[in-house]
Amino acid sequence: MNLEYPYSYQNVEDMASKYLPEEQIVVMRKAYEFAKVAHEGQFRKSGEPYILHPVQVAGIFSGT
């Protein structure tokens, strides 16, 4: 586990599946896939892939 970026999309989905119905997990998965493709090749000022930040935020919210 990367301490700076502790969540992968799969971690987020696993946490969310504990309290969301499967239909909402499917929507979440489609949204992630869409965003991943839409932001492919985009990087933050730090040089990290753009998609890392939204996944980390989702991980924070999913774990609460």
C-alpha positions as CSV (number, residue, x, y, z in Angstrom):
1,M,0.0,0.0,0.0
2,N,1.3,3.4,-1.0
3,L,1.0,5.6,2.2
4,E,0.6,8.8,0.1
5,Y,-2.2,7.2,-2.0
6,P,-3.6,4.4,0.1
7,Y,-6.7,3.7,-2.0
8,S,-7.1,2.0,-5.3
9,Y,-10.4,2.0,-7.2
10,Q,-10.9,-1.6,-6.1
11,N,-10.4,-0.6,-2.4
12,V,-13.1,2.0,-2.9
13,E,-15.5,-0.4,-4.5
14,D,-14.9,-3.0,-1.8
15,M,-15.6,-0.5,1.0
16,A,-18.7,0.9,-0.8
17,S,-20.1,-2.5,-1.5
18,K,-20.6,-3.0,2.3
19,Y,-23.4,-0.4,2.3
20,L,-24.5,0.3,-1.3
21,P,-26.7,-2.0,-3.3
22,E,-25.1,-3.7,-6.4
23,E,-27.0,-1.4,-8.7
24,Q,-25.2,1.6,-7.3
25,I,-21.9,-0.2,-7.4
26,V,-22.4,-0.8,-11.1
27,V,-23.1,2.9,-11.6
28,M,-20.0,3.8,-9.6
29,R,-17.9,1.4,-11.7
30,K,-19.2,2.9,-14.9
31,A,-18.5,6.4,-13.7
32,Y,-14.9,5.5,-12.7
33,E,-14.3,3.8,-16.1
34,F,-15.6,6.9,-17.9
35,A,-13.5,9.2,-15.8
36,K,-10.4,7.1,-16.3
37,V,-10.7,7.2,-20.1
38,A,-11.7,10.8,-20.1
39,H,-8.7,11.9,-18.1
40,E,-6.2,9.5,-19.6
41,G,-3.0,11.4,-20.3
42,Q,-3.9,14.2,-17.9
43,F,-1.5,14.9,-15.0
44,R,-1.6,17.0,-11.9
45,K,1.0,19.7,-11.5
46,S,3.0,17.2,-9.4
47,G,3.2,14.8,-12.4
48,E,0.8,12.2,-11.0
49,P,-2.1,10.9,-13.0
50,Y,-5.2,13.1,-12.6
51,I,-7.4,10.2,-11.7
52,L,-5.5,9.5,-8.5
53,H,-7.1,12.4,-6.6
54,P,-10.7,11.6,-7.2
55,V,-10.1,8.0,-6.2
56,Q,-8.4,9.1,-3.0
57,V,-11.3,11.4,-2.2
58,A,-13.8,8.6,-2.9
59,G,-11.8,6.3,-0.6
60,I,-11.9,8.8,2.2
61,F,-15.7,9.1,1.9
62,S,-16.3,5.4,1.4
63,G,-14.4,4.5,4.5
64,T,-16.5,6.8,6.8
